[in-house]
Amino acid sequence: GVKWAAAGRSEERVKAALTSVGLVGVDVVVADCGDEESMLTMCARADVVINCTGPFRFYGEPVVKACIAQATHYVDITGEPEFMERMELEHDEAARDARVH
């Protein structure tokens, strides 16, 4: 099976959000885009990170960088073309070197 976790700045708020949609027993990871160490720790635990935190132009790049640093694949739900283009321009080579997508 697939093992997954939900992450956010507040363990209590993440658990409350999970519970509100009927998900109990899901692992919670405390991670904050403004805390590089927490991002690296989160990404080290994962094979893939699915980022749903926006606006991505403010909060997305730290997740991209941490994923590359930990050789973790990255997916997001952004619809922000400028963010997507900038991430590709600035981080494509490092992501390829880390063999992540």
Backbone hydrogen bonds in HBPLUS format (Angstrom, degrees):
<---DONOR---> <-ACCEPTOR-->    atom                        ^
c    i                          cat <-CA-CA->   ^        H-A-AA   ^      H-
h    n   atom  resd res      DA  || num        DHA   H-A  angle D-A-AA Bond
n    s   type  num  typ     dist DA aas  dist angle  dist       angle   num
A0006-ALA N   A0027-ASP O   3.00 MM  21  6.46 158.3  2.05 158.5 159.3     1
A0029-VAL N   A0006-ALA O   2.89 MM  23  6.19 157.5  1.94 146.7 153.2     2
A0008-GLY N   A0029-VAL O   3.11 MM  21  6.67 144.9  2.24 159.1 169.3     3
A0031-ALA N   A0008-GLY O   2.88 MM  23  5.28 156.1  1.94 123.2 130.7     4
A0014-VAL N   A0010-SER O   3.01 MM   4  6.23 160.9  2.05 155.9 161.2     5
A0015-LYS N   A0011-GLU O   2.93 MM   4  6.11 166.9  1.95 152.6 156.4     6
A0016-ALA N   A0012-GLU O   2.92 MM   4  6.11 155.2  1.98 145.1 152.4     7
A0017-ALA N   A0013-ARG O   2.94 MM   4  6.13 156.8  2.00 144.6 150.5     8
A0018-LEU N   A0014-VAL O   2.93 MM   4  6.21 161.3  1.97 153.5 158.5     9
A0019-THR N   A0015-LYS O   2.87 MM   4  6.03 165.3  1.89 152.1 156.4    10
A0020-SER N   A0016-ALA O   2.93 MM   4  6.05 150.5  2.02 144.7 152.7    11
A0021-VAL N   A0018-LEU O   3.15 MM   3  5.54 149.2  2.25 106.4 115.1    12
A0023-LEU N   A0018-LEU O   2.86 MM   5  4.98 159.3  1.90 146.4 139.6    13
A0022-GLY N   A0019-THR O   2.94 MM   3  4.92 164.4  1.97 110.8 112.3    14
A0035-ASP N   A0032-ASP O   2.83 MM   3  5.24 166.3  1.85 122.5 125.3    15
A0038-SER N   A0035-ASP O   3.04 MM   3  5.49 119.6  2.41 108.8 122.9    16
A0039-MET N   A0035-ASP O   3.12 MM   4  6.47 151.7  2.20 152.1 160.8    17
A0040-LEU N   A0036-GLU O   2.91 MM   4  6.20 160.4  1.94 157.2 162.2    18
A0041-THR N   A0037-GLU O   2.94 MM   4  6.13 159.5  1.99 148.4 154.0    19
A0042-MET N   A0038-SER O   2.98 MM   4  6.11 159.9  2.02 142.8 148.1    20
A0043-CYS N   A0039-MET O   2.94 MM   4  6.15 169.7  1.95 153.4 156.1    21
A0044-ALA N   A0040-LEU O   2.93 MM   4  6.04 145.6  2.05 144.1 153.4    22
A0045-ARG N   A0042-MET O   3.09 MM   3  5.46 144.3  2.22 106.4 116.4    23
A0046-ALA N   A0043-CYS O   3.16 MM   3  5.26 160.7  2.20 106.0 111.9    24
A0073-HIS N   A0047-ASP O   3.00 MM  26  6.17 150.1  2.10 151.1 143.1    25
A0049-VAL N   A0073-HIS O   2.87 MM  24  6.25 154.1  1.94 148.7 154.8    26
A0075-VAL N   A0049-VAL O   2.90 MM  26  6.21 148.8  1.99 165.8 170.5    27
A0051-ASN N   A0075-VAL O   2.74 MM  24  6.18 159.4  1.78 159.7 158.7    28
A0058-PHE N   A0055-PRO O   2.99 MM   3  5.68 153.0  2.06 116.6 124.4    29
A0059-TYR N   A0055-PRO O   3.05 MM   4  6.26 158.3  2.10 147.5 154.4    30
A0060-GLY N   A0056-PHE O   2.77 MM   4  4.25 152.2  1.85 124.4 126.1    31
A0063-VAL N   A0060-GLY O   3.05 MM   3  5.52 129.6  2.32 112.3 124.9    32
A0064-VAL N   A0060-GLY O   3.16 MM   4  6.48 159.2  2.20 152.8 159.2    33
A0065-LYS N   A0061-GLU O   2.88 MM   4  6.09 171.9  1.89 165.9 166.5    34
A0066-ALA N   A0062-PRO O   3.04 MM   4  6.10 157.9  2.09 137.8 143.9    35
A0067-CYS N   A0063-VAL O   2.93 MM   4  6.08 158.7  1.97 150.3 156.3    36
A0068-ILE N   A0064-VAL O   3.03 MM   4  6.30 162.7  2.06 153.8 158.0    37
A0069-ALA N   A0065-LYS O   2.94 MM   4  6.14 163.7  1.96 149.4 154.3    38
A0070-GLN N   A0066-ALA O   3.01 MM   4  6.17 140.4  2.17 143.5 153.1    39
A0072-THR N   A0067-CYS O   2.81 MM   5  4.67 173.7  1.81 141.8 143.9    40
A0071-ALA N   A0068-ILE O   3.13 MM   3  4.96 164.8  2.16 103.9 108.4    41
A0083-PHE N   A0080-GLU O   3.08 MM   3  5.44 119.1  2.47 107.4 121.3    42
A0084-MET N   A0080-GLU O   3.11 MM   4  6.45 166.7  2.13 159.8 163.3    43
A0085-GLU N   A0081-PRO O   2.91 MM   4  6.07 169.1  1.93 156.0 158.8    44
A0086-ARG N   A0082-GLU O   2.93 MM   4  6.02 162.3  1.96 147.2 152.5    45
A0087-MET N   A0083-PHE O   2.90 MM   4  6.05 163.4  1.93 156.3 160.5    46
A0088-GLU N   A0084-MET O   3.06 MM   4  6.25 158.3  2.11 146.6 152.5    47
A0089-LEU N   A0085-GLU O   2.92 MM   4  6.13 165.6  1.94 151.6 155.9    48
A0090-GLU N   A0086-ARG O   2.85 MM   4  5.91 162.7  1.88 152.1 156.8    49
A0091-HIS N   A0087-MET O   2.82 MM   4  5.46 146.8  1.93 141.6 149.3    50
A0092-ASP N   A0088-GLU O   3.10 MM   4  4.87 142.9  2.25 130.0 130.9    51
A0095-ALA N   A0091-HIS O   2.94 MM   4  6.08 158.0  1.98 154.5 161.2    52
A0096-ARG N   A0092-ASP O   2.89 MM   4  6.12 158.5  1.93 153.6 159.4    53
A0097-ASP N   A0093-GLU O   2.91 MM   4  6.15 158.6  1.96 148.7 154.9    54
A0098-ALA N   A0094-ALA O   2.94 MM   4  6.15 144.2  2.07 141.6 151.1    55
A0099-ARG N   A0095-ALA O   2.92 MM   4  6.03 107.6  2.46 132.4 150.3    56
A0100-VAL N   A0095-ALA O   2.97 MM   5  5.34 173.2  1.97 151.7 152.9    57
A0099-ARG N   A0096-ARG O   2.96 MM   3  4.77 147.6  2.07  96.7 107.0    58
